[in-house]
C-alpha cells in the first residue's frame, strides 16, 4: 500500500477529486486552504492580501499498482495547466490502523 499526498491550486476545484474517483478510489482526507510556495518556480499561494491564491491538498492510501496510475494522471493534468501547479508525493505504508 502507498500513501499519496497531493497539493494543488484551489482553482482546480473538484477536478483532482474526480481524477482520484476515476481510478476507483473512494477514501481520502482533504485539507482546504493550504498555504505554500514552490521550491523552484511559481508564485506563493498564501491566501493573504499580497498572495491571494491558495492550495488544497489530499491524502489518500492506494494499492501499490494504483499509485503510478494516479501520479501519471496528475502529471498529465499538471502539464495541461502548469501555471496552476500540482505536486504529489508517494511513499510506502508500513502499517494501517
C-alpha positions in Angstrom: 0.0 0.0 0.0 1.1 3.6 -0.7 0.3 6.9 0.8 -0.1 9.7 -1.7 -0.1 13.4 -0.8 -1.3 15.8 -3.4 -1.1 19.6 -3.2 -2.8 21.6 -5.9 -4.1 25.1 -6.7 -7.6 25.6 -5.4 -8.6 26.7 -8.9 -8.8 23.0 -9.8 -11.8 22.7 -7.6 -13.1 19.2 -7.6 -11.1 18.1 -10.7 -8.4 16.4 -8.6 -11.0 14.5 -6.6 -12.6 13.5 -10.0 -9.2 12.0 -11.1 -9.0 10.1 -7.8 -12.5 8.8 -8.1 -12.0 7.9 -11.7 -9.3 5.5 -10.6 -11.8 3.8 -8.3 -10.5 5.4 -5.1 -13.2 6.3 -2.6 -11.4 7.3 0.5 -9.3 10.4 1.0 -8.7 13.2 3.5 -8.9 16.7 2.1 -7.2 19.8 3.5 -8.6 23.1 2.3 -6.7 26.4 2.3 -3.2 25.1 2.5 -0.5 27.7 2.1 2.8 27.2 0.4 5.5 28.2 -2.0 7.2 26.1 -4.7 10.9 25.3 -4.3 11.8 26.2 -7.8 9.2 28.3 -9.6 5.7 29.6 -9.3 4.1 32.3 -7.2 3.4 31.8 -3.5 -0.1 30.5 -2.5 -0.5 32.1 0.9 -4.2 33.2 1.0 -3.3 36.8 2.0 -3.6 40.2 0.5 -0.2 40.0 -1.2 -0.5 36.4 -2.4 -4.3 35.7 -2.6 -4.2 32.3 -4.2 -4.1 29.1 -2.1 -3.8 25.4 -2.3 -5.9 22.4 -1.3 -4.4 19.0 -0.5 -5.5 15.4 -0.5 -4.0 12.5 1.5 -5.0 9.0 0.3 -4.0 5.4 0.6 -3.9 3.4 -2.6 -2.8 -0.1 -3.6 0.7 -0.3 -4.9 -0.3 -0.7 -8.5 -2.7 2.3 -8.4 0.0 4.8 -7.3 1.8 5.1 -10.6 -1.5 5.4 -12.5 -2.6 8.2 -10.1 0.7 10.1 -10.4 0.6 9.7 -14.2 -2.9 11.2 -14.3 -1.8 14.1 -12.1 1.3 14.7 -14.3 -1.0 14.9 -17.3 -3.3 17.4 -15.6 -0.3 19.5 -14.5 1.2 19.5 -18.0 -2.1 20.9 -19.4 -2.1 23.8 -16.9 1.4 24.2 -15.5 0.7 27.8 -14.2 -1.7 26.4 -11.6 0.6 23.7 -10.2 0.2 20.3 -8.8 2.7 18.5 -6.5 2.3 14.9 -5.5 4.4 12.6 -3.3 4.1 8.9 -2.6 5.7 6.6 -0.1 5.3 3.0 1.2 2.9 2.5 4.1 4.1 0.1 6.7 1.0 -0.2 8.9 -2.6 0.9 8.9 -4.9 1.1 11.9 
